[in-house]
Amino acid sequence: MVERPSRPVKPMTNKILLAEDDNDMRRFLVKALENAGYDVASFDNGLSAYNRLREEPFELLLTDIVMPEMDGIELARRATELDPDLKVMFITGFAAVALNADSRAPRDAKVLSKPFHLRELVNEVEKLLAA
């Protein structure tokens, strides 16, 4: 009997929904996250991202705050109404202004302020998904 080498078991891929209206930033984020092994669906506005979230589940919503059509805070609020277990991370250059007590953003959302290094983003995503 010939033994076949066993294939490595691939860990379950975490699915990330990315909403970022800056095309270059979105491309960089997708590339960094895919290189780290994540499955990423990306959109250039909150409304499109929300519509996708209504079609399939994701583990993490990674969203810019300031976007056309639906901002990131509204997207996160609606998304966590659909899926209370969805983890949320905001990426923004306006963190101090955007997440005040009245923002209605999810309580345990993480905020990563621009500019940030892509390695920092991947580390924060890994920590958030492991929590």
N, C-alpha and C positions, 0 to 999 in steps of 0.2 A: 504494500500500500504506500503510495506516494503522499507525503504531507505537503500541503500547499501552505505557503507563507500566509499568515493572517494579515489582513489589511488593517491599518490603524483605524480605530473608531473615531470618526469626526464628531467633535462636540456639537451640540445643538447650536445652530447659528442664531445669535440674537438679531432680531429684526429692528432696525432703526428707521423711524420716519423723520426726515430732515426737511425743514422749511426755512429757506434762506433766499432772499430776493436778489442778492448780489451774485451774479453768474460765476465770477472767478472764485469767490469765497466758497460757493456751493460746490464747484468742481474740486477744489482743494480738500474740502471736508469729506466729500464722497470718497475721493482717492485714499485719504488717510484712514478712514474707517474701514473701507473694503480691504486695504492692505493689512489691517489689524484683524481681519477675519469676520467682519460684520456684514450683514445683508442690509443694504441701504436703499430706500426709496426716497427720491428727492423731488422737491417741488419749489417753485419760485414764489409762491404766495400761500397764505394760510388757508384760504378757502379750498384750493385744490388738495392741500395736505389733509384737511379735515374730511373731504369727500373720500379720499383713499382710506383714511382711518375707519370710515363707516363700512368699508368693504372687507377689511381684514385686520386682524390684531397685530399689534407691534409691542415690543417690550419697552421702547424708549422713544419719546418725542424730543427731538433736538431742534429748537426753533429760535430764529432771530426774533427780537421783540418788535422792532419797527419794520412793518411790511405793508404793502398795498392789499386791498380787498378784505383782509382779516388780519389784525396784528397777532403777534405771538401769544400775548396774554389771553386774548379771547380764544384763540386756537387751543391753548392749554386748558382753559376752563371748560370748553365744550368737549375736548378730548377726554378729560378725566371724568366728565359726566358719563360718557359712553363706556369708559373703562377705568374704574377707580384704581386699578393696580398699575396703570400706565405710569412709568417714571418720566419725569420732565426735566429737561435741562435747557435753560435759556442761554443763548450766545448774543452778546450785545455790547455796543459801545456806550450805551446809556443806562447801565445797571443802576446807578444810584438814583436816577430820576424815575425809571420805569417801574421798579418793584416797591412802591410805597405801600402802606397798610391798606389803602383803598383799591389797590390794583385788581383784587379778586384772583390773583395768580394762585395756583396750587401751593399749599403751605410748605410742603417739603421739596419744592422745586430747587434745583441747583442753578446757580448763575455763574457763567464763565464770561469774564469781560474781555472784549477785544482791545488790543491785539493779544493773541495767545499763540504759543507754539503748538503745532499739530500733535506733538508727543504729549503735551499737557492735556489737550482735548481727549486723546485716546485714554490716557491715565484716568481722567475724571469720569469718562464713560464706563471704563472697566470698574471703577469703584462704585459708581451708581448702580450698575447692573448687578454687582455682587452683593449689594446691601439687601 
